[in-house]
Amino acid sequence: MKTFLLGFAEGYFTVSLIIYIATYLILKNPINTLFYPEIYPVLFGLFYLGYKVNKKQVE
């Protein structure tokens, strides 16, 4: 469970940072994904994939 939460936090931060930078470069108006709950399911799916990949690398 601890590794899942760490992977989740790491993935969440990384994805939100990438989206923030990409939207800033494209629109000059960054979208801060940390405060939009309607996209949490999409981000959660990305984190789950990242968690599975990280788990395979660790083993």
C-alpha positions in Angstrom: 0.0 0.0 0.0 2.8 2.4 0.8 4.5 1.9 -2.6 1.1 2.4 -4.3 0.6 5.7 -2.5 4.2 6.8 -3.2 3.7 5.9 -6.9 0.4 7.7 -7.0 1.8 10.9 -5.5 4.8 10.8 -7.8 2.7 10.1 -10.9 0.2 12.8 -9.9 2.8 15.4 -9.4 4.6 14.5 -12.7 1.5 14.5 -14.8 0.2 17.7 -13.4 3.5 19.4 -13.9 3.7 18.2 -17.5 0.2 19.4 -18.2 0.9 22.8 -16.5 4.1 23.3 -18.7 2.4 22.2 -21.9 -0.7 24.4 -21.4 1.6 27.3 -20.5 3.6 26.9 -23.6 0.6 26.5 -25.9 -1.9 28.9 -24.4 0.3 31.2 -22.2 -2.4 30.4 -19.7 -1.5 27.4 -17.6 -4.2 25.0 -16.4 -3.3 23.9 -12.8 -4.6 20.4 -12.7 -4.2 20.0 -9.0 -7.5 21.9 -8.4 -9.8 20.4 -11.0 -11.6 17.4 -9.5 -13.5 16.5 -12.7 -10.3 15.2 -14.4 -9.2 13.1 -11.4 -10.6 9.8 -12.9 -8.4 10.4 -16.0 -5.3 11.2 -13.9 -6.1 8.2 -11.7 -6.0 6.0 -14.8 -2.6 7.4 -15.8 -1.3 6.9 -12.3 -2.4 3.3 -12.2 -0.6 2.6 -15.5 2.5 4.3 -14.1 2.2 2.3 -10.9 2.1 -0.9 -12.8 5.1 0.0 -14.9 7.0 1.1 -11.8 6.1 -2.2 -10.1 7.5 -4.2 -13.0 10.7 -2.2 -13.0 11.2 -2.9 -9.2 10.7 -6.6 -9.5 
